[in-house]
Amino acid sequence: MDDLDGELFETLRSLQWRLRRRSHGDVDDLGITPAQGRVLRVVGRCESAPRMGEVAERLHIAPRSLTDLVDPLEQAQLLRRTPDPTNRRSLQLVLTPAGRAVLDELARRSRQSAADAFAVLDTADRRRLLDLLHRVEEALGEPHDRPWPTRGGH
């Protein structure tokens, strides 16, 4: 990796951290932690209620760690654990209406944070940056998990 590659990597990492911190870092007013917000986002992105194991896998954490995150979300009535109808030994996570409201607020904050951050670029520059990032992402050849659909069904 030459200096340019290293600088690109570190700049992207720093940018990601800053964007995440701005949009999701201060969630105390929502009654959740940033990690719990990530759980809500993963559950909210699924077309049907995911199993706890699937959520843990998507978050790259141990199932026991997920339990520690889900317990307070369930107590706050943001999520419900329900038996999986196809495998009674498994539990699925279901967003409640209150959980959906918190998730919607997290999405609003993300959109606002992105709009603020990228306001320094005009529309053409933002499109070009997005195209370049998609090229790099596709070259990595690994699956990715995005909260919104993108071009080409990604």
N, C-alpha and C positions, 0 to 999 in steps of 0.2 A: 504494500500500500504506500503510495507516495504521499507527499505532504498535502496535495490537493484532495486526494481521496480521504485522508484522515480528517482534514478540515470539514469536508462535506459531511462525513459521518458524525462528527462531533456537533456540527451546527444543526443537523437534523435531530439529533438526540436532544440537544438543548431546546430547540424549538418545540419538540413534542412535549417535553417536560413542562415548559412554560405555558403552552396552550392547555394542557391537562390541568395544571395548577390553577390557571385563571378561570377555567370553566367549571372545574369540579373540586378544586382544592378546598374551598370554603363552603361546606355543605351543612355546617352545624345548624343553620337556620331551618334546614329541612329535616333535622332529627336523625341524620344518618352520617356514616363515615364515608370517605372516598371509596374505600374497598366495598362497602355495602352498595354504593352507587353503581360500581362496576357489576355487581351481582344483578341489580335491577336492570341494567342495560342489557346484559346477556340474556336474561329471561325475556325481556321485552322484545328482543330481536327475533326470537324463535316463533315460527309459524304456529306451533302447538306447544303445549306445556312440556318443557324439557325435564328429563330425569336429573336428579341431583348430580349423578356421576357425570352426565354430559356437561353440566354447568361447570363443575370442578375442572373438567378436562379443558374446556374453552378458556377458563381463567388461569390454567396452568398451576393449579394448587391441589393439595391433597383433599380428598373428600371430607376428612375431619375438619380441616380449616374452613371448608365451605359451611359445615354445620355451625361453626362458631359465628359465621357471618349471617347465616339465615335465621338463627334463633332470635336475635333482636329485631330483624325485619318482620318475622312472624308475630312477635309480641307487639310490634307497632302496627300490626294489621296492614302491612304493605305487601306481604306475600302470604300464600297458604301452601302448606304441604298437603298433597293429596295422594292416595294410592294410585299407582300406575295400573290402569285397567288391563294391560297386557302382561304385567309382571307384578304381582302383589307384593313382592319383596322390595320393589323399588318405589321411591317416592318421586312425584313430579312437583315442580314449583309453578304456582299460578299467581300472576299479579292480581291484586285486588284493585278496586277503583281508586283507593287512596294511593296505592303503589303506582298505578298508571299516572296519577296526577303528579307525583314526585318525579317519575320518569319524564313526563312532558316538560317539567320545569328544568330538569337536567339538560334535555335536548335544546330548550330555549336558550339556556346559558351557553351551551356549546356553540350554537349558531351565532350568538352575539359575540362571543369571544373570538370566533373565527372571522367574523365580519370586521371587528376592531383590528385584529392582527393583520389581516390581508388588505386593509383599506389603503395601505401604502402602495399597492400595486393596482394598475388599471385592469379592466376586465380582460384585455388581451394577454397581459402578463400573467394573470391568475390562471387563465386557460392553458397557457404555455407551461407554466409551472406544474399544473395538474397533469398534463400530457407527459412531461418529463418524469414525474414521479411514478406514473403508471408504467412507463417503460422500464424503469428500474425495478419496480415491484414485480412485473411480469417476468423479468429476467431471472429473478430469484426462484421462480417456479414453486413457491410454497403457497399453501392456502392462506387466505387472509379473511378476517372477519370485520366487515364494515357495517356501521349502523344504517347505511343508506345504500340504495342501489346506484350503480354507476354504469357507464357506457359498457356495452358488450356483455351485460349480465353479470359483471363481477360482483 
